[in-house]
Amino acid sequence: MNELTRIQRDLLYVIAGRDEPTVLTIKRTLEGYYDADVDHGRLYPNLDALSESGLVEKVEHGSRTPHYTLTDRGHREIEARHDWESQYVDFSEG
């Protein structure tokens, strides 16, 4: 996961945390987190890159809006990142 950009890493987390999110759901979630607009020209190429790298799958259902899911590799990457972060941050303390 260390080769991913910040937005790509954030996209993985958003997709993992939502039930079959559409681009609009992903966009709104990121905009809430960044407190700034996220344009489609930035969003789509990064989703495509994640898909091409085998971390995310774009699922299309005929005329319905496509949604995104993590692949098994995407889940493993998030788990590995969490394990790495846990070495430095104690998430149980609040």
Secondary structure as GFF3:
##gff-version 3
##sequence-region A 1 94
A	DSSP	alpha_helix	6	17	.	.	.	ID=ss1
A	DSSP	alpha_helix	23	34	.	.	.	ID=ss2
A	DSSP	alpha_helix	40	52	.	.	.	ID=ss3
A	DSSP	beta_strand	56	59	.	.	.	ID=ss4
A	DSSP	beta_strand	67	70	.	.	.	ID=ss5
A	DSSP	alpha_helix	72	86	.	.	.	ID=ss6
###
